[in-house]
Amino acid sequence: MKKVFIFTFISLLIFGCSEAVIDDDNTGTNDNDVIEVPEDDDDAVAEEAVVYDPHVLTIADNYCISCHSGSSLQAGINLSGYTNFKFQTESGNLLSRINNSSNPMPPAGLMPQEERQRIQKWVDDNFPEK
C-alpha cells in the first residue's frame, strides 16, 4: 500500500500540472512555446538582497497561489506560506518546473527571467525569511 501511495504521489507531482501541446503546423514546435530573450540586467537581481517576504511571497502570490493553496491543491502541492514554499523548492521540483520552457509552471508560460532569478538567489542565499 505504501508503494502505491508513493507511486501515486510522484505521478501527481510529475504529471499533475502538465498541459497538452498541440503542433498544428507540423513544424515540431508549439506556437505557445516561450522563447527566452536574454536580459541585460542580470546583475540587478544578483546584487539585491532577496528574502521570502516580500520578494518571493510576491512572486508566489502572482504566479502560484491561485492553484497551489487552499483546499483544492493542484497536484497536491501547497505553496502557501514560507515553510511550504521552501519545502517544495528544496525538493528541486519547483526550480525545475519554473525553468522548463516545454512544461512550465505556471502552465501559461515561463514567468519573467528576473522573477526566476530572484527565486534562485533566495535559494542560493539559504532561504532567508525576512
Protein Blocks (a to p, Z undefined) as FASTA:
>chain_A
ZZmmmmmmmmmmmmmmgccdddfkonopafkbccddddfklmmmmmpccdfblmlmmmmm
mmmmmmmgcjldghhiafehjklmmmmmmnommmmmmmmmklccdfkbpcdfklmmmmmm
mmmnoopaZZ
